[in-house]
């Protein structure tokens, strides 16, 4: 049996949308709030708030909030790298690193997400590998739905907790 690498995972999804639209969905507050987050805010390295349509830059700090979770459940992190075209990398879930790359394959765009630097304790395997992988799987499907003119699949009913889609 092959050894399973708990320190990272990769998820890929095809999306029939332009490179620009896909990248904007990952690199702007407005884009992220359409398919992923209830609220996304970014601060420059100088502490200035980015506008809703401004592209994030390397070194920006972020605060993210999701539907279905209170404001106490915030993700704070940093944009580690971006080429402003097809790749963005950010810290996530503590010391994990998420790298998103948009590629052209088979006549369509592929979004490839890798979460790496996952600790390999039993608790981290459950929380940062299994739970994050399930979350990213849903949100990548929602990104595809939104960008291909489908419905927003997120649960926005704040009274419903512990939902797969929030």
C-alpha positions in Angstrom: 0.0 0.0 0.0 1.2 3.5 -0.9 1.9 5.9 1.9 -0.7 8.7 2.1 0.7 12.3 2.4 -1.3 14.0 5.1 0.8 17.2 4.8 -1.0 18.4 1.6 -3.8 17.8 -0.8 -4.7 19.1 -4.3 -8.2 19.6 -5.8 -8.9 20.5 -9.4 -12.0 21.6 -11.2 -12.8 22.7 -14.7 -14.5 26.0 -15.1 -15.9 27.4 -18.4 -15.1 31.0 -17.8 -12.3 33.5 -18.8 -9.0 33.5 -17.1 -9.7 37.1 -16.0 -13.0 36.2 -14.4 -11.6 33.3 -12.6 -8.6 35.2 -11.3 -10.8 38.2 -10.2 -12.9 35.7 -8.2 -9.8 34.8 -6.2 -8.0 38.1 -6.1 -10.6 40.7 -5.1 -12.9 41.3 -2.2 -15.9 41.5 -4.6 -14.9 38.3 -6.3 -14.4 36.3 -3.1 -17.7 37.5 -1.7 -19.6 36.2 -4.7 -18.8 32.5 -4.2 -16.7 32.0 -1.0 -17.0 34.5 1.8 -19.6 36.5 3.6 -17.0 39.3 4.1 -13.5 39.6 2.8 -11.3 42.5 3.8 -7.7 43.2 2.8 -5.1 45.6 4.2 -2.0 46.7 2.4 1.4 46.4 4.0 1.0 50.0 4.9 -2.4 49.3 6.7 -4.6 50.8 4.0 -7.9 49.1 3.2 -8.1 47.8 -0.3 -11.2 48.6 -2.4 -13.8 45.9 -3.2 -12.5 45.6 -6.8 -8.8 46.1 -6.1 -6.5 43.1 -6.7 -4.7 41.9 -3.7 -0.9 42.2 -3.6 1.8 40.1 -2.0 2.1 41.1 1.7 -1.6 42.1 2.1 -3.2 40.9 5.3 -6.7 39.5 5.2 -9.7 38.9 7.4 -12.4 36.5 6.1 -15.8 35.6 7.5 -18.2 32.9 6.3 -21.9 32.5 6.1 -23.2 30.1 8.8 -20.5 31.1 11.3 -20.3 34.0 13.8 -17.8 36.8 13.5 -15.8 35.0 16.2 -14.9 32.4 13.5 -12.6 34.6 11.4 -9.7 33.5 9.3 -6.8 36.0 9.4 -3.9 35.5 7.1 -1.5 37.0 4.5 -1.2 37.0 0.7 2.1 35.3 0.2 2.5 35.6 -3.5 0.5 36.5 -6.7 1.6 37.0 -10.3 -1.6 39.0 -11.0 -2.5 36.6 -13.9 -3.1 33.0 -12.9 -1.6 32.3 -9.5 -2.2 33.4 -6.0 -0.9 32.0 -2.7 -2.0 32.7 0.8 -1.6 31.5 4.4 -4.6 29.6 5.7 -5.7 27.7 8.7 -2.8 28.6 10.9 0.5 27.7 9.2 -1.0 26.1 6.1 -0.3 27.5 2.6 -2.9 27.5 -0.2 -1.7 27.9 -3.7 -4.3 28.4 -6.5 -3.2 28.1 -10.1 -5.4 28.6 -13.2 -4.3 26.5 -16.2 -5.7 25.8 -19.7 -6.3 22.1 -20.4 -8.5 20.4 -22.9 -10.0 23.6 -24.2 -11.1 24.9 -20.7 -9.7 26.4 -17.6 -8.7 24.3 -14.7 -8.5 25.7 -11.2 -6.0 23.7 -9.2 -5.9 24.3 -5.4 -3.1 22.8 -3.2 -3.2 23.2 0.6 0.3 22.3 1.9 2.3 22.6 5.1 -0.5 20.8 7.0 0.8 19.5 10.4 0.5 15.7 10.7 -0.8 15.3 14.2 -4.1 13.4 14.5 -6.0 16.6 15.3 -4.4 18.4 12.3 -5.2 15.5 10.0 -8.9 15.8 10.8 -9.1 19.6 11.0 -6.7 20.9 8.4 -6.6 18.0 5.9 -10.0 16.3 6.0 -12.2 19.2 7.0 -10.4 21.8 4.8 -10.5 19.3 1.8 -14.2 18.9 2.2 -14.7 22.7 2.5 -12.5 23.5 -0.6 -14.4 20.8 -2.6 -17.7 22.5 -1.9 -16.4 26.0 -2.5 -14.7 25.1 -5.8 -18.0 23.6 -6.9 -19.7 26.8 -5.9 -17.1 28.9 -7.8 -17.9 26.8 -10.9 -21.6 27.3 -10.4 -21.3 31.1 -10.0 -18.9 31.6 -12.9 -21.0 29.4 -15.2 -24.2 31.4 -14.5 -25.6 28.9 -12.0 -27.0 29.5 -8.5 -25.0 30.4 -5.4 -25.0 27.1 -3.4 -24.0 28.6 -0.1 -26.4 28.4 2.9 -27.0 32.1 3.9 -29.6 31.2 6.6 -27.8 32.2 9.8 -30.1 30.1 11.9 -28.8 26.9 10.2 -25.5 25.8 11.7 -23.1 23.0 10.8 -24.2 22.9 7.2 -22.1 21.4 4.4 -22.7 24.5 2.3 -21.6 27.2 4.8 
